[in-house]
Each structure stands twice: as structure tokens, then as C-alpha cells.
Amino acid sequence: MKLQCKFLPQDDGRCGWYETLPPPPPSTPLLGNVRADWVVLGAGLAGLAAARRLAELKPNDSIALIDARRVGFSTAGRNSGFMIDLPHDINSHDYTGDRTHDLEQMRLNRGAIDYMREIVRHHAIDCDWREQGKLHGAARDQGIRVLETFAKGLSALGEPYRELSADNMAAITGTRFYKAGVHTPGCVLVQPAALVRGLSQNLPENVHLFEDSPVRHIEVGKPHVLVTDQGCIEAPRLVLANNAYAAQFEQLGLKGRLLPIYTYSSLTRQLSDAECDRLGGDDSWALIPADPMGTTVRRMGDGRICIRNSFTYNPNVSTNARQLAKARFAHLRAFKRRFPMLPDASFEYTWGGALCLTRNNGRPFGELAPGVFSALCQNALGLTGGTISGKLIAEYAVGVDSELLNIMLKQPKPAANPPEPMLGIGVRRTLAWKEWRAGIER
């Protein structure tokens, strides 16, 4: 079976998280033929976790970890940096749903946070790790009703939260834009590109990382062979951790089941001391909008503000200059609505990144073909979803049972999508309608 890799990570704008880091050390591309006991495709959160856990469980095995670009350059370094512990269905307007499913989702999310916390602390990874929780903010009456429903759901789950008035929100954020809010304490905030780069620089000795090595095709067999421009890797066991880019693998039953949805962010320059004084509020906070299609905002401790909104359906898993320019315009509008006291705070960076979603929040977790394992599709929970998927697929592949693995195996498989062009028409119209309905929350 031959899998063609037509779609690979591109320069989807200038990612502020990656660009503001110091230059990385030189990469180690794949050169020549390499044999390993395991090969992991994709060095994002899932791939890094899978490689690490395999190395922990199989210390005498060799694990090859390969990525088309530098670690942190692609999707794993392009998210907003929320390690969310609570249920988080972006298709739901109250972020909670079935109680049993929500409790299981929280166990998975918190298992990911616990695992990542241990690694970050052990290796002293400098990624601005902050256990300060997140805000949910509402700017209109409809959003306030959503937060009330969200709070009731949290109460039913026995989860702590704090309801915030308009004055409370202004005291934290410095803006009067929000009319009400909810604070939940369990979310961890990170600089995502710094996190994944730090993870890659502290891998176990039996993991060999190959960056800047785009895989052109994969021969699935005994062994599996991953072919690049300058070499190949042979291994009897393959872990797919390339997320939305796996949607092209029709032979594994993935094509027509995964949805590559792009979202976009912009990062300001560092605010001056005078601008920080004018804004007021806390020097670090993170906010999710009451409407899932609204604007996510982070104020960073270094004096920058990150804005994230806008969604597009990009089945080729790349964006273009027109989409980036349109998103940047939406970001400027959202910024001005929230921070009129900062008229000169310009954006230095604008970028896009791919979410991998399914229509039913299902995951193609498990063994897709003999010796081919999947840690794909995090359904908008990239940091926690990727971490726990990678950790658990390694345990699944070597036969280590656990309660968290049993929960993961209960997740539904991805539902089939309608065929193109109906799928594209339907998804784009749905996104446009939901963004319109979000109103000033966007």
C-alpha cells in the first residue's frame, strides 16, 4: 500500500510564537537510509508524546521521529497556548454536554496536563508555564445567557468556577468590552512554540529526531518505509501523528472523515510602559469568547496581546495571502473594539494554523492497518488532546492497559463526510453563518 503525501506544512504567515523565540540550533535532516524499531510521523504534541512514551516503555528500542519542518514551526506551535482541562466542544454554545462524556473528557485532559507538567518541571522547559486558569467573556446578552448555562453545567459536574461582573472583567482585562465573565481555574497557559521546542530538545536518548525532512510517500508493509528527498526510514511499526495532513490517506480510511479547518491569530508588538499603564488590568490573562466563533484574547506577560478569530475550510491544509489579509483585518477590528485605549498598538505577526476536526467529535484512534497506529485528530484540543493521544497510542501499541486508555478507546470513530463539492459548500456556509451569528463577540 502506497500513501502519497501531497500536502505538507507551508509558510502560513509569520507565527509570532515561533518568530519571537531565539533561533534554534541547526536541524538534523534525514540523510541516507535509517532503520528503527518505531517511526513517528509528525513532531507536534502527539508525535512528541508518542515518541517519549515509547522510549520510556521500550528503552532498548530505537524510535525515529520525523517532521517536514522545524519543531514548533507547524500547527503545534501555532495555537493559542491553552491547555484546557474542561470539556471544550467548539460546536456547542455552552461548552458542556453529556455528563458522563464530559467527566471522561476531563480525565483525559487532566491526564495530559499532569504528564506535561512532570516533563516541563523535570527538564526545566522555559515555556511561560502558568497555572492561572482561563476567562470566558461575554459582550452581549446572548453571551451572558451562554455563560449562565455554562456555569450550571460546571455546577452539575462539581467543578469550581467564579462568576465575574463587568467591573470584575474590567479590573482583570483593562477593557470595558465584556459585560460578564466566568473564571475556571484548571486551564494551564503556555507559549506553545517554546513548549514543543523544549520537549524536542529533551527527548530520551533512544529517540532520534529528523527535522526539515518532508516525507513524500509511505510504503505500508513489512517493514513500513517513509521516503524523503534525501533518504528513507524503515520500521516495522508506524505512528501517525501528522493530524490534519493525514486526511489525504484514503487507503487508511481517513479521507472523507477529517476536516482541516484553519483558524488565524495576530500578535502585537510589545506595549510600551505608558500603554500598559493606560490599559491597566492584570499583566497576564487568557480569554475564550462566550460564542465559540468569537475572538480569543491573550495578554502575555511580556507586554504583547494575541488575538485569534476567523475560520476557513482548507482541504489542501494551507492558507493563502488573501485569507491571511482578511483574517488580519478581522483581528484589527476585534482589537479596536476591545482596546480603544491602545490606538497605536500594531500587529507584528499574523498567521494561520490547521485544526483537525470531525463532524461528530470522533477520533481515528487505534490501529488503522497492521503496525500502523493513529494518534490523529484533536478536535480543537490540540495541547491536551495531542499530548494524551500520543501518550496513550504508545501504551496501546505496546500493550499497556490503563483506565485512561479504556476511555480513549470508547471515543466514537469519525463520521463520514458528504462528498465534495457538497462538503466544501456546506462547511463554508456553516462557518460564515456561525461567524455572522457571533456578532460583536467576534
N, C-alpha and C positions, 0 to 999 in steps of 0.2 A: 504494500500500500504506500503510495507516494503522496505526501502532503505538500502542496505548494504554499510558500509564504510570500504572497504578493504584496500584502500590506505590512509595513514596518513603521516604527516610530519616526516622525518627521519633526522639523523645526516649527512647532505650532506656537509661534510667538516667542517672546522672551520671558521665561519664567522667573519672576522676582525671587522666589525662594532659592533657586539654583544660582542665579546670577549674583546674588549678594554674598554667597559663600566664597571663601578663598579658593583659588584654583586647585583642583585635585592633583594628586601625583599622577605620573604617566600611567596610561592604561596598559593592560596586558591582553592584546587581541589573541585570538586563536590562530596559531601558525602550525601547519602540518597536521598530522593525524594523532588523535588522542584517544586512548581507551580508558573508560571509567566504569565503576560499578553502577553508578547512577548519573543521569544528566537531568538538570533542571533548566527549563527554558523560561527565561524572564527573571530579572533580578529586581523585582519590586518587592512589596511587603510579603506576598505569598511565596515568591521564589526564595527570598532570603530566609524566611521562617522554615520553609521545607528543607532547604539545604542544611541549615543549622540543626534542625531536629534529626534529620537523617544522620548527620555527623555525630550527634550525641548518642543515638541509638545504635549506630553501626560504626564505631570508632576505627575499625580496621578496613572499612570500605572507602573507596575514593569517590568523591562527589564533584562533578563538573557543573558549574553554574554559569550560564551564558546569557548575554544580553546584547541587543543590537546597538545600544548607545552606552553612555556613561551612567552608572548608578545615580539615581536622583534626577536625571535629565527628563525621563519619561513620566508616565502617569503617576507613579508612586511619589514623585517629588512635586506634583502639580496640584494636589488637593489643598483644602483649606486648613488642614492640621488638627482636625477634631478626632480624638479617639473616643467615640461615643459609646457609652455603656448601656443606654436605654434603647427600647425599640425605636426604630427610625425608618419608617416606610414613607418614602417621599411621594407615594401615590395617595397617602392618607392625609386628611386635613387636621387630624388630632395627634398623629404620630404614635398612636397606640391602637390595638385591635383586639384579637382573641387573647384572653388572659393566659392560657396555657402556652400558646406560641410566644407571647411576649416574655414570659418568665424564662423560657428556653433560650430566646434570643439574648436576654440579659446575661445568662450564664455563659454563652459563647463569647459575648462582647467582653465581659469581665475576665474571662479566662485569657483572652488576648491581651488585655491591659496588664494583668498580673504577670504574664510571660514576658511582655515587653519591658515592664518596669524592672524586672530582675536583670534583664540583659543590659538595659541602659545604666543601671546603677553599678553593676559588676564591672562594666568596661568604661564607666565614666564618660558616656557619649554626650557630647555637648550639642543638644538639640532643643534648648529652651523648654525643657520638660516642665509643665506647670499643671499641678493638680488643683485647679481652681474652678472647675465646672464651666457651665455654659449658660447663656441667657437665651430665652425665647422672647422675642419682642413683637408687639402688635402696634400698628399705626392707625388702625381704624376699628370701627365697632365689630365688623365681621371677624377681624383678627382676634379681638378680645374674647369673642364667643368661642373661637377655636382654642384659645389658651384656657378658658374655663373648662372646656371638655377635656383638654389635655391634663389639667390638674386633677379632675375627677378620675381619669384613668390612672394617674400616678397614685392617687389615694387608694384606689382599688388594688393596686399592686403592692401597696405598703411601702412606697418609695418616698424619700424625703424631697421636699421642694420648698421654695419660698416665693410667694406671690409678691409682685412689685408694682407699686403705683407709678404714675407718670413722674412724680417727684423723685422716687427711688431710681427710676431708669435714668433720669437726667443726672442724678448725682453720680451714677456709675459711668455713663457713656458721655456725659457732657453735652448731649443734644436733647432738645425737647420734641424730637420727632416721634418718639414712642409714647403711646398712651397707657400702656400696661406691659407687664412682663412676668416671666416665671424664671427662677434660677434653679437649676438642678446641679448638684454638687459633684457627681461622679465622672463627668467628662474630663479627659486629660488633653491639654493643648500642647502641640509640638510645632517645631519648624520642620516640615515634612522632608524636604530635601536633605537637611542636616541629619535627620534621623536615619534615613536609608543609607546615606553615605557612611555614617558612623557604624551602622550594622555591617556594611560590606567590608569595612576596614578592620573588623574584629571577628571575622569568621573563624571557626575551628580549623586546625591545620590541615585536615583531610578534605577541605573544600577548596577547589581551585576555581577562581573567578576569571572569566574571559569577557571583557568589555569590548565595545566597538567591533562587534562580531555578528553582523546580521546573518541569521540563518535563512538560506534561500529555499531549501526544501528539506523534508524529513522522509527518510525511508523507514517506515514502520515494519519491524520484523525481528529477527533473531540474529544479531542484535539490532537495535534501532540506530540509525545513522543520521546525524544532523550535519548538513553540508553548508559551509560558508564559502566566501570567495577565496580564502587562503588556507582552508583545511577542513577537517571534519572531526566529529566526536562519535565514537561507537560506545554504546552502553546497552545492557540488557533491560534496563528499566528507565523510563522517561516520565518526568513530572511536568505537566503543562501548567505554567504559571504566567502565561502571557495575556491573560484577561481578555479584553475586547478583540485583540488581534487573533484569537483562536476562532472567532466567528466564521472565518474563511475555511475552516477544516470540515468540509462537507462529509468526508468519509467517516468521520468520528461522530456524526450525528449532531454537530454543533451549528452548522449553517441553518439559518431559519429559526433559531431558538434564542440567540443572544442579540441584544440591542445595543449597539455602540452609540451612546448619547454624549455629545460634547457639552461641557459647561466651561465658563470663562471667568477669569479673575484679572484684576489690576491691583498694583501695589504702588502707593505714593512714594515720593521722596521722603526722607526723614523730616519731620516737622521741626521747625525752629523752637527755641525755648519760649519765645513770645507766642507762637502759635499754640504750643502745648498749654501755656497759661490761659490763653483765650478760650481754648476748648474746655479745659478743666476735666473733671471726672477721674476715673482710675487710669493708670498708665498701661494697663493690660486687661483686656476683656474680649470675649468672643460671643457673637450673637447669631442665632438662627432665626429666620423670619417666621411669623405665625403661619404664613402661606408658604408651602414648600417651593413654590416657584418665585418667591420673593428674593430679597437680597441678603446674603450672608455678609457679616461685617466682623473684622478682627482689628483691634488696636494692639499693636505689638509693643513690647517693652522698649524697643529701640527707637520708638517715635514714628513708625510707619503705620499706615492704615491700609488694610486689604479689603477690597470689595469683590464679591462674587455673585453674579447672576447670569441669566441668558442660557438657553438650552437649544441645541440643534441636533438633528439626526444625521450622522455622518457614517454611512455604512462602509466607506473606504478608510475609516479610522484616521482621518486627518482633517484639518481645517484649512481655511484659506484667508487671504488678506481682507477680502470683503467681510467675511464673518467676524474676523478679529476687529475690524474697524467698527462694525455695527455693535459688537459687544462693548467695546471701549466707550462708545457714545452712551450706551445704556448705563455703564458704570459711572461716567461723569454725571449723568442726570441723577442717579441714585445718591452719589456723593454730595452733590449740591443740595438735594432735599434734606439730607441728614446733617450736613456740616456747613451751613451757610456762613458760619463764622470763620471758615478757612477758604476764602475765595481763591487764594494763590497756591494751594497745595496740589501740585500737578502729579499726574501718574508718571512713574519712571518705567514701569513694566506692564505689559498686557499679554496674556497667554491663554491657551485653551488646553483642555485635557479630557481624556475619554473616560466616561463611566461605562461600566458593563452592567446592563440591566436585563431582566426578563419580565415578561408580562405578568407572571404570577409570583414573582419574587423567588422562583425556584433556583436551584444551583446544580450544575452538572458535576457534582462531587462524586469521586469514586474512581473505579477502573473502567475506562472507556473502551479499551482493547487490551489484549494480553500484554502486560507490562507497561501500559500507558495509563498514567494516573492524572486526574484533573483536580486542580485547586483554583478553578476559574470562577469568575462572576461574583462580585461582592455586593451588588445591588445598592450602591451609594454608601456603603460602609467600608470604604477601602482600607483604612488603617486598622480597624479591629477585624473586619471581615477577612482581609487579606492575611493578617497575622494568624488568625485562628484556622483559616483554611489551609495555609501552608503547614502549620504545626501538625494539624490533625491528618492531613493526607500522608505525611511521613509516617505517622503512627499506624494509619490504616495499611499502608504499603508493606510495613514490616510485621504487622500482626499484633500490635499493642492495643489492647481494648481499654476503653475508658467511658465514663458517663458522658463527657462532652462529645466524644466520637459518636456515641449512640444518638445523641441529639442531632448532630450534623447529618447522620445517615437518614434521619427521619425527614429532613427537609425535602420538599417536593422537587421533582425534576422540572427543568424549564419547559414551559408550554410552547407548542409550535406557534410560529407567527404566520399571519396571512402572507401569501406570495407577493413579491414585487410586481407591478408598482403600487399595488393597493396598500402594502405595508408602509412605504415611504409617505404616500399621501396621507394616510391615517395618522401616522406618528407626528408628522409635521403640523397637521391641522390641530391635533390634540395639544401639542406643545404651545402653539400660537394662542389657542383659546385659553389654556391654563395661565399663560403669562398675562394675557389681557385681563383675565378674571382677578389676578393678583393685585391689580391696580397700583396704588402708591406703595404697597408692600414691596414692589419691585423697583 
